Each structure stands twice: as structure tokens, then as C-alpha cells.
Amino acid sequence: MREYLFQLLETSGGELTTHTIALRLAVSAVIAGFLFLSYRISHSGSIYSTKFNVSLAALTLITTMVMIVIGNNIALSLGMVGALSIVRFRTAIKDSRDTIYIFWAIVVGICCGSGDYLVASVGSAFVFAVLLLFGRIRSDNRVLLILRAARISESKAEGLIFQYYARKAILRAKNTTPDSVEFIYELNGKYLNRPVKPGEKAITDAVYELDGVEYFNIVMQNDEITYRAMMGEYRKEDTA
């Protein structure tokens, strides 16, 4: 039994020809280009990173190379697992979809490295379709209202926001100093863009009629966890 285990560990997956190696890397490169295109289509704005996209394509080819080297050699595969287990990746993931693309690149590399081209191509097509379909679902209609004013206008500022948006404006943070107060409200964009009633002032004009207002920001949020636009950043002395 012991001799059989040693023989199994020492057995190699056979000699690979140059043609086989080139074919596996070529198919991996083609699917890596398809993955590159998919990431470029599904990401836009400041969340898109060209360097990360290139890294995904390179990761696919590198994984393919690793699988070609490992082959059916159990001892070599165990050694590769042990060597790779000491690697620690500290790169922050800005978008949860990036994790999907990383696993996609690794799986494609594994499939191409082992010669399972059909699984790699058909699976990639399905993953691309799912990402293209559900990647359009976004929630870009969230708005942050950031108001900073003197402490003497604290109650008036809260009352004004409640007057315009009632309970639809959710207070997320309230920062105070001995002389000033800052409110951060979260609001659905459709309430911000509601038509102004006859005789009613715009929210920006109403805010700056308060005493001691330093600035009033309206920040559009999206799934990228970044500020896509900033509006209404005025100082009272500039509008006087």
C-alpha cells in the first residue's frame, strides 16, 4: 500500500507537447479578452479601473500556466497549494462584482489549463449574460443632504428639513461643535426632484434664509460608494 501511494505521488500527468501548451494558452487568452470586454461593459465611471481589468486577463493566463504545470501530478499540486497558501492579498475591493470577476478569471484558467475548453467557453457565456442582465439593476437615486449651520439655527434647520420632506428624510449623522452643527440626511431622489408648489421656495433658497448657514450640499450616491455629483455647494457670503 505504501509503495502504491509513493508511486501515485510520483506519477506525472504525461509529457505535454508544445502544440497542447500553445493551444491551452491561446484559448485562455481569447476568453481572457472576452472577460476584459465584459468588465469594461459592466463597469463605468470612477469604479472602472483599467489596471484591475488588465490584471484579470493576466490572472486568467497565469492560472492556466499553473494548471499546465501541475497536470496530474499530485505531489506537485500539493506543493503548489502550500506555496500559494503563504500569499496574502491586501488589495481593497471597491465593488462586490470585482470578486465575481476574480473567481471567474481563476475558474477559466483552471478549465483552460486542464483542457476543458467547452466548460470555460459555455460557462463564460452564461456568466457574461447574467452580469449583463442583472448588472443594470442599480440604486442611483439616493441623495445625501449635508447642512452645516451655527448652533443657534439648529432647531430651525431641523424644522425646515422636516417641513419639506417630513419623515422621508432620514437623519444619518449629526455632528456638533460648540459653535456649529452639521446634519447629514438620506433622502430618495424622487422626493428631492418633486415639483415646487406655487408660492413655495426651493429648498436651497429656504436653507440660506436661515441664520449662520455655512454650506448646504446635495450629494448624489450610487452603488460605486462614491460621490457621482455634488450640487448646491454655496457659501452664504457668496450668495449675499
Phi and psi in degrees as a GROMACS rama.xvg file:
@    title "Ramachandran Plot"
@    xaxis  label "Phi"
@    yaxis  label "Psi"
@TYPE xy
-65.1749  -40.1796  ARG-2
-64.7478  -35.4708  GLU-3
-66.2999  -40.6927  TYR-4
-65.1716  -42.5292  LEU-5
-62.8614  -40.5399  PHE-6
-64.5209  -36.99  GLN-7
-67.5915  -39.5494  LEU-8
-69.6895  -30.613  LEU-9
-89.1457  -7.30281  GLU-10
-74.0384  132.464  THR-11
-97.3929  159.563  SER-12
-77.6101  9.33315  GLY-13
97.1793  160.983  GLY-14
-76.6906  133.521  GLU-15
-97.1374  132.527  LEU-16
-79.4621  161.468  THR-17
-62.0814  -35.524  THR-18
-63.7362  -42.5002  HIS-19
-65.4591  -43.756  THR-20
-63.568  -45.2224  ILE-21
-64.0052  -38.2319  ALA-22
-65.2762  -44.3571  LEU-23
-65.052  -41.2092  ARG-24
-69.5472  -34.9237  LEU-25
-67.2066  -45.5404  ALA-26
-63.6212  -39.4531  VAL-27
-62.6449  -39.4844  SER-28
-66.8132  -37.9344  ALA-29
-64.8875  -46.4932  VAL-30
-69.4445  -32.2875  ILE-31
-63.1943  -38.1117  ALA-32
-65.1198  -37.6434  GLY-33
-64.3279  -40.6507  PHE-34
-65.1181  -40.0453  LEU-35
-59.5401  -44.8224  PHE-36
-65.7813  -39.9844  LEU-37
-62.9047  -42.5735  SER-38
-65.8612  -37.7189  TYR-39
-66.579  -36.3064  ARG-40
-73.8138  -41.003  ILE-41
-82.6307  -11.7328  SER-42
-118.057  141.56  HIS-43
-149.854  166.31  SER-44
75.3011  -155.068  GLY-45
-71.7622  -14.5399  SER-46
-75.6218  -20.9393  ILE-47
-76.7339  133.473  TYR-48
-128.392  116.301  SER-49
-64.1349  -39.4182  THR-50
-62.1073  -42.5778  LYS-51
-66.1387  -37.738  PHE-52
-64.0329  -42.7083  ASN-53
-64.4096  -37.4344  VAL-54
-63.0794  -35.4981  SER-55
-63.188  -44.7514  LEU-56
-63.0357  -42.6375  ALA-57
-65.8654  -37.2761  ALA-58
-62.2452  -36.9207  LEU-59
-61.838  -46.5098  THR-60
-67.834  -39.0311  LEU-61
-65.8406  -41.8889  ILE-62
-62.6591  -38.7081  THR-63
-61.1048  -43.5924  THR-64
-60.8695  -42.3037  MET-65
-61.9138  -43.3344  VAL-66
-66.5747  -35.332  MET-67
-64.7641  -40.4593  ILE-68
-67.4835  -42.0879  VAL-69
-66.9695  -49.4215  ILE-70
57.5776  -132.689  GLY-71
-105.104  15.4614  ASN-72
-83.3489  106.946  ASN-73
-66.3619  -41.4899  ILE-74
-62.7817  -42.638  ALA-75
-67.5423  -37.7838  LEU-76
-65.5839  -40.093  SER-77
-64.5367  -38.6722  LEU-78
-66.1922  -37.851  GLY-79
-66.4511  -39.9822  MET-80
-62.0512  -42.4522  VAL-81
-65.8277  -37.3762  GLY-82
-69.948  -41.1954  ALA-83
-74.684  -19.7875  LEU-84
-69.8339  -16.408  SER-85
-86.8762  -7.03262  ILE-86
-80.0996  133.209  VAL-87
-122.126  123.771  ARG-88
-100.236  124.963  PHE-89
-111.546  7.09243  ARG-90
-68.8016  127.947  THR-91
-74.1791  137.181  ALA-92
-92.8473  115.614  ILE-93
-78.1933  -29.0109  LYS-94
-131.312  136.889  ASP-95
-62.4577  -24.8528  SER-96
-67.7914  -22.8667  ARG-97
-61.6572  -34.5131  ASP-98
-62.2294  -39.8702  THR-99
-60.6899  -44.7845  ILE-100
-66.7959  -35.0777  TYR-101
-63.4913  -47.5709  ILE-102
-65.5279  -36.7452  PHE-103
-60.4803  -46.3379  TRP-104
-61.9783  -41.1521  ALA-105
-66.8854  -44.2689  ILE-106
-64.9958  -40.6303  VAL-107
-61.9771  -42.2151  VAL-108
-62.2017  -39.1942  GLY-109
-65.716  -43.9256  ILE-110
-64.0851  -47.0151  CYS-111
-67.4726  -37.2561  CYS-112
-66.3604  -27.3495  GLY-113
-97.2238  -0.209709  SER-114
88.708  8.14949  GLY-115
-89.8635  71.8992  ASP-116
-67.9046  -36.4185  TYR-117
-63.9648  -43.1974  LEU-118
-63.5211  -42.067  VAL-119
-65.118  -43.5029  ALA-120
-74.4978  -48.7029  SER-121
-66.5602  -42.9437  VAL-122
-62.0415  -40.4275  GLY-123
-64.4898  -38.5301  SER-124
-62.8642  -41.8076  ALA-125
-68.0082  -42.3357  PHE-126
-63.3833  -41.915  VAL-127
-61.6205  -41.7044  PHE-128
-64.3344  -41.5177  ALA-129
-65.5745  -44.9362  VAL-130
-65.4168  -36.7599  LEU-131
-69.3291  -35.6046  LEU-132
-74.7322  -52.5776  LEU-133
-88.0332  -11.7626  PHE-134
-71.0583  -15.3636  GLY-135
-79.1694  -13.3319  ARG-136
-78.367  114.955  ILE-137
-134.924  165.253  ARG-138
-131.668  72.4569  SER-139
-94.2806  13.8913  ASP-140
-101.886  16.9892  ASN-141
-88.3734  140.978  ARG-142
-129.568  139.907  VAL-143
-107.958  128.377  LEU-144
-102.615  116.737  LEU-145
-115.121  114.888  ILE-146
-125.023  125.746  LEU-147
-121.878  126.844  ARG-148
-147.004  174.705  ALA-149
-70.8664  154.143  ALA-150
-61.9589  -26.5804  ARG-151
-68.8184  -18.6202  ILE-152
-104.007  15.3827  SER-153
-60.6987  -52.5106  GLU-154
-67.2483  -35.3085  SER-155
-66.8418  -39.3915  LYS-156
-65.4251  -43.6616  ALA-157
-63.1908  -41.4562  GLU-158
-65.1523  -36.2336  GLY-159
-67.6515  -44.5816  LEU-160
-62.998  -40.2311  ILE-161
-66.7481  -36.0093  PHE-162
-63.6835  -38.2969  GLN-163
-82.8748  -37.956  TYR-164
-124.822  -2.53473  TYR-165
52.6149  -133.775  ALA-166
-85.1977  1.74085  ARG-167
-75.6472  -20.6115  LYS-168
-93.3616  113.046  ALA-169
-96.7196  125.141  ILE-170
-74.7769  117.115  LEU-171
-98.1982  -30.6787  ARG-172
-156.027  148.785  ALA-173
-140.427  108.377  LYS-174
-106.673  131.135  ASN-175
-128.635  150.79  THR-176
-130.478  171.427  THR-177
-57.2935  -24.6336  PRO-178
-113.91  -17.3015  ASP-179
-140.542  166.592  SER-180
-141.845  143.763  VAL-181
-128.008  128.103  GLU-182
-109.692  140.695  PHE-183
-126.337  110.25  ILE-184
-107.83  145.591  TYR-185
-108.431  134.684  GLU-186
-144.655  144.795  LEU-187
-72.0485  135.595  ASN-188
-60.0203  -27.4886  GLY-189
-68.0995  -26.718  LYS-190
-78.0888  -30.8107  TYR-191
-67.9935  -35.4587  LEU-192
-93.8072  14.6318  ASN-193
-65.8085  150.074  ARG-194
-62.3612  141.376  PRO-195
-77.1038  131.449  VAL-196
-70.6396  154.574  LYS-197
-58.751  130.283  PRO-198
82.3149  -3.67853  GLY-199
-94.5269  139.797  GLU-200
-84.9621  156.625  LYS-201
-66.5241  153.769  ALA-202
-59.9139  -37.2831  ILE-203
-64.5287  -44.2918  THR-204
-64.7259  -39.7175  ASP-205
-66.3237  -37.5076  ALA-206
-65.4427  -43.7959  VAL-207
-76.9047  -2.48839  TYR-208
-82.7335  -12.0099  GLU-209
-74.0118  157.092  LEU-210
-81.324  135.62  ASP-211
78.4016  20.604  GLY-212
-76.8812  125.323  VAL-213
-89.0145  -47.7157  GLU-214
-159.808  160.462  TYR-215
-139.453  110.457  PHE-216
-107.17  140.147  ASN-217
-118.143  111.511  ILE-218
-112.775  124.644  VAL-219
-85.3421  128.859  MET-220
-104.434  159.082  GLN-221
-149.787  -173.732  ASN-222
-71.7494  -9.47002  ASP-223
-79.3052  -2.74871  GLU-224
56.4331  39.5786  ILE-225
-136.848  167.92  THR-226
-88.474  117.009  TYR-227
-85.5104  -29.9441  ARG-228
-154.623  150.082  ALA-229
-129.34  126.8  MET-230
-131.565  157.615  MET-231
73.5786  21.1795  GLY-232
-86.2285  94.46  GLU-233
-126.851  151.167  TYR-234
-107.877  143.195  ARG-235
-61.7385  -33.5481  LYS-236
-68.9042  -24.2641  GLU-237
-77.9353  -25.8518  ASP-238
-93.7212  -6.54931  THR-239
